[in-house]
């Protein structure tokens, strides 16, 4: 439930999965959809428990392989992050190799399972791709609607445009430490490429309003603003020290969930645990 909830809150899966039961305040659609997936798999496999067990084995091994791969990517891309436990490169490589061997062994014993695994993987991946490309698809729909007869155009064009506006109205927050033009441009380019939004709030936490960082950020954003004419850039200045409590206050004040907040990769001497920030994402290094 937690994984699907996070993917839905990050707009990787449909938002209706986040609907809560009025009685128990739980996300009832998530376990229901999971039950439908499992039930359909049981029916497709004709109740063969061995085949069903092999499917779950393949899924589990794929997740374990992603864990090993993710660990190596963190070591490569986010090596500066302070961590209590650090896995050595040989451990990561051996772990990934062992999981891949186990995966290949299971496929060798039950090659037919790969077909069913590909079907379900394709279904989930297809839904996620539709979520990522839904603005583009709605623009295509709007293009054809604009060339349809007047009655069809009047009926569909306003709702299609409204749907696009609703999707792109989600505000994104980026915490800028200073006015480094390269870092700001890299962060905003990432958001522009990967997030369905046109509204970015750049937040700078300061202790000295007259310091050079504030003026530097304002000047850099003025330059970047000319590079992204379709995006709305706001500069928000917050007095204090950057910490999890302040991030929560900014989230409440701006009404932006913390999973739509971004920071640069912190260094090894960063005093706070990233887990305390409640889902704030690291996007640059």
MONOR-V827013 format. One record per pair of residues at least 4 apart in sequence whose ideal C-beta (glycine too) atoms are under 6 Angstrom apart, sorted by the first residue. I is the first residue (numbers start at 0). GAP is how many residues later the second one is. Records with the same first field share a line. If there is no record, write none. Layout:
I: GAP + GAP
This chain:
0: 4 + 29
3: 26
4: 22
6: 5 + 6
7: 5 + 7 + 9 + 10
8: 250
9: 249
11: 116 + 119
12: 4
16: 12 + 13
18: 10
19: 5
20: 5 + 7
28: 4
34: 4
44: 6 + 7
53: 56 + 59
54: 58
56: 49
57: 48 + 55 + 59
60: 38 + 41 + 42
63: 35
64: 34
65: 4
67: 24 + 27 + 28
70: 16 + 21
71: 20
72: 4
73: 4
74: 4
76: 208
77: 187
79: 185 + 187 + 188
81: 186 + 188
86: 4 + 5
89: 4
106: 4 + 7
112: 4
116: 4
117: 4
120: 4
121: 4
132: 4
134: 29 + 32 + 61
137: 22 + 25 + 26
140: 19
141: 18
144: 8 + 11 + 12
147: 4 + 5
151: 4
152: 4
155: 4
164: 4
166: 29
167: 28 + 29 + 30
169: 27
170: 28 + 30 + 85
171: 19 + 23 + 25 + 28 + 88
172: 28 + 30 + 83 + 88
173: 13 + 28 + 88
174: 28 + 88
175: 26 + 28 + 41
177: 35
178: 37 + 38 + 41
180: 39
183: 36 + 40
184: 4 + 39
185: 98
186: 97
187: 36
189: 4 + 93
190: 4 + 9
197: 33 + 34
198: 33
199: 33
200: 33 + 35
201: 33
202: 33 + 35
203: 13 + 33
204: 33 + 35 + 37
205: 8
211: 4
220: 4 + 12 + 14
224: 8
239: 6
243: 32 + 33
246: 30
249: 4
250: 5 + 7
255: 4
257: 20 + 21 + 22
258: 20
260: 19
261: 19 + 21
262: 17 + 19
263: 20
264: 17 + 20
265: 4
271: 4
